[in-house]
Amino acid sequence: MSQTSQLNDVTTLELAQALMERLSISPDDWHRLKSNRNSRASEQVAAAMVFLLKNQPLEAQARLEQAVGWLDKSISAPPCPTHGKN
């Protein structure tokens, strides 16, 4: 079975959820990628797609605004709460 044929058996929502899972920053990669603007924006855009497909436009808009914030450098990662404490 070709890859295209296999994808035809998956719903659009399932594809978006798989993309969101793929682009989500894992706990193991958090410190390395928490300030990576491309990674953070990609993560938020994928989440927005899932919310759009679930007919939750306000949640999608919030994720898209976060993605834009990462790209235009208007937001940045907060410090890790477990570091810097005595």
Buried (B, 14 or more C-beta within 10 A) or exposed (E): EEEEEEEEEEEEEEBBBEBBEEBEBEEEEEEEBBEBBEBBBBBBBBBBBBBBBEEBEEBBEBBBEBBBBBBEEEBEBEEEEEEEEE
